[in-house]
Amino acid sequence: MENWYVGPHVSAAGGAHNAPVAAEEIKATAFGVFVKNQKQWFAPEVTAEQRARFGAAMNTTGYTAAQVLPHAGYLINLANPDAEAHDRSVNSLIDEVKRCHAFGLTMLNLHPGSHLKKLAPEAALSRVAAAINDVLAATEGVTIVIENTAGQGGSLGVTMAELGAILAEVDDKARLGFCLDTCHAFAAGYDVRTAAGITALLDEFEAEVGPASEFLRGMHLNDAKSDYSSRVDRHAPLGMGNIGWEPFRTIMRDKRCAGIPLVIETPDEMRWPDEIAKLISFSV
């Protein structure tokens, strides 16, 4: 029997130890979380007390690191053409990876960045891969998980081929994985509204990146307020946007999506318990 890990991105307000408790309260089997303020470059080093409290909360609630997909801060842009801003992004990501490791977490989800319309996409993708090589060389124990994007403002990772191009230039491929966001894919031009459409996306991922069993480390399950192929990232509650329920039913029956965090980033947290329950019911 497959394990299905489903849950929302929860708040760590008051301390990271509150995140697993918040997830358990709504019967989530996975969760996303920020390990520091997502709008700041750096944070104080994780203390022994913070590590102990988070570890105790994980033990009490029964979550393992495999069920948690932390999200990196929004300021990081590994493709930034400005040398100083690029270096700040690399150092900020190193800091976040080390924070995840301190908390006993094994993955960190990241937007690949934007060329800011100042670099050719190919050069920007190489810049991202080189930065990831630097981060992996300076850290241990944590897999960087790159997320596909909707393509706003020169964002990279719009296509599966772009994700594959990053992977091709990363040295330690065992510590690089990917997260597929359904809303981002839809806005980027992947018609995932049907079972065939979401299956085609997963098939293309395997063709352009590699086996899902090796490289698909998480998903973000979001409906879309934005239109198809609009390059606009606007999330909607599941079943209430332009995507509908059908692809999510298919995801929950595709073994390629089992055993990884399927994180809900929908805007109405009052609906999260129902969204979790309905998704899990599809897997039965």
MIFI-403751 format. One line per field, with one value per residue (C-alpha): x, y, z. Coordinates in steps of 0.25 Angstrom, whole numbers, plus 5000, padded with zeros to 4 digits. Layout:
<recs>
X [X,...]
Y [Y,...]
Z [Z,...]
</recs>
This chain:
<recs>
X [5000,5005,5008,5001,5007,4997,4996,4997,5009,5007,5012,5024,5019,5025,5035,5037,5033,5018,5018,5016,5006,4998,4999,4994,4982,4976,4980,4991,5000,5010,5014,5022,5028,5038,5050,5053,5045,5043,5045,5059,5073,5078,5074,5081,5087,5078,5080,5081,5067,5060,5066,5061,5047,5045,5050,5041,5029,5033,5034,5021,5013,5019,5024,5037,5046,5041,5027,5033,5036,5042,5041,5053,5051,5046,5058,5067,5070,5081,5080,5082,5092,5097,5109,5107,5092,5095,5106,5096,5086,5096,5100,5085,5082,5094,5089,5075,5081,5089,5076,5069,5080,5080,5065,5067,5060,5065,5059,5058,5049,5054,5049,5060,5060,5059,5068,5061,5061,5076,5082,5079,5071,5082,5092,5083,5080,5095,5097,5086,5093,5107,5101,5094,5108,5114,5103,5103,5119,5117,5106,5102,5090,5079,5074,5071,5057,5055,5041,5035,5030,5018,5028,5025,5036,5047,5045,5053,5048,5036,5037,5042,5053,5058,5058,5066,5076,5079,5080,5090,5100,5099,5110,5104,5091,5087,5085,5076,5061,5049,5035,5024,5013,5000,4996,5010,5009,4995,4999,5012,5004,5002,4988,4986,4971,4969,4975,4982,4988,4994,4999,5005,5012,5018,5022,5029,5036,5042,5046,5053,5058,5058,5051,5041,5045,5059,5056,5041,5043,5030,5018,5010,4995,4988,4976,4978,4971,4979,4976,4982,4996,4995,5009,5002,5003,4990,4985,4971,4965,4964,4953,4949,4958,4961,4968,4957,4957,4961,4976,4977,4969,4979,4991,4986,4985,4998,5009,5020,5013,5013,5022,5026,5020,5008,5007,4994,4997,4983,4978,4966,4972,4958,4957,4970,4964,4953,4964,4973,4962,4957,4970,4973,4960,4964,4975,4966]
Y [5000,5014,5025,5038,5050,5062,5075,5090,5100,5104,5115,5114,5127,5126,5116,5104,5094,5100,5095,5080,5083,5092,5081,5070,5078,5077,5063,5066,5055,5065,5080,5091,5102,5113,5111,5126,5139,5137,5152,5153,5149,5143,5139,5136,5122,5111,5109,5096,5099,5101,5088,5081,5087,5084,5070,5067,5073,5064,5052,5055,5057,5045,5053,5049,5058,5051,5057,5071,5081,5094,5106,5115,5130,5139,5148,5137,5139,5129,5135,5149,5156,5165,5159,5165,5161,5147,5145,5149,5139,5128,5131,5132,5119,5113,5118,5112,5099,5099,5103,5091,5082,5087,5084,5070,5073,5067,5076,5090,5095,5107,5115,5115,5130,5140,5145,5159,5160,5163,5150,5139,5128,5118,5126,5129,5114,5111,5122,5115,5101,5107,5114,5101,5094,5104,5103,5087,5088,5097,5088,5074,5065,5073,5072,5085,5083,5093,5097,5099,5114,5121,5129,5143,5153,5145,5134,5121,5106,5109,5096,5082,5084,5096,5088,5077,5087,5091,5077,5074,5084,5080,5071,5065,5060,5052,5064,5071,5069,5075,5080,5081,5092,5090,5104,5109,5098,5102,5117,5113,5106,5091,5088,5080,5081,5066,5053,5052,5066,5063,5050,5056,5066,5055,5047,5060,5061,5047,5049,5063,5061,5047,5036,5042,5031,5038,5053,5056,5060,5068,5074,5087,5084,5097,5101,5114,5127,5131,5127,5116,5120,5134,5133,5139,5131,5132,5121,5117,5106,5092,5090,5105,5110,5108,5094,5087,5074,5064,5065,5064,5051,5046,5050,5043,5030,5031,5024,5034,5044,5034,5035,5050,5063,5068,5082,5090,5105,5109,5123,5119,5111,5108,5099,5091,5080,5077,5078,5068,5058,5059,5057,5045,5039,5039,5030,5019]
Z [5000,4996,5006,5003,5009,5008,5015,5015,5016,5031,5040,5048,5056,5070,5066,5057,5067,5065,5050,5052,5063,5054,5043,5052,5057,5043,5040,5030,5026,5021,5022,5017,5025,5025,5034,5035,5031,5016,5014,5020,5015,5028,5042,5055,5056,5060,5075,5083,5089,5076,5070,5083,5083,5068,5069,5081,5073,5061,5070,5078,5065,5058,5045,5038,5030,5018,5020,5021,5009,5015,5006,5004,5005,4994,4992,4987,4972,4967,4953,4957,4947,4958,4964,4978,4978,4973,4984,4994,4989,4989,5003,5008,5002,5009,5022,5019,5016,5029,5036,5030,5034,5048,5049,5044,5031,5018,5007,5003,4992,4984,4972,4962,4960,4949,4938,4940,4925,4926,4922,4911,4918,4915,4922,4933,4935,4935,4946,4954,4953,4956,4969,4973,4972,4981,4991,4991,4993,5005,5012,5015,5017,5010,4996,4988,4982,4970,4967,4953,4951,4944,4936,4941,4940,4933,4943,4940,4941,4933,4925,4928,4918,4927,4939,4932,4927,4942,4946,4934,4940,4955,4959,4971,4965,4977,4985,4974,4973,4967,4971,4962,4964,4957,4957,4952,4941,4936,4936,4928,4917,4922,4921,4933,4934,4930,4935,4921,4923,4937,4933,4921,4930,4939,4926,4921,4934,4933,4919,4921,4935,4939,4947,4956,4967,4967,4964,4967,4982,4984,4978,4981,4979,4975,4967,4958,4958,4947,4932,4924,4919,4925,4932,4944,4957,4965,4974,4976,4986,4980,4971,4971,4960,4946,4947,4955,4963,4951,4951,4966,4966,4956,4964,4976,4968,4961,4969,4964,4973,4986,4997,4995,5001,4993,4999,4998,4996,4994,5000,5009,5021,5026,5015,5017,5025,5015,5003,5011,5013,4999,4993,5002,4998,4984,4987,4992]
</recs>
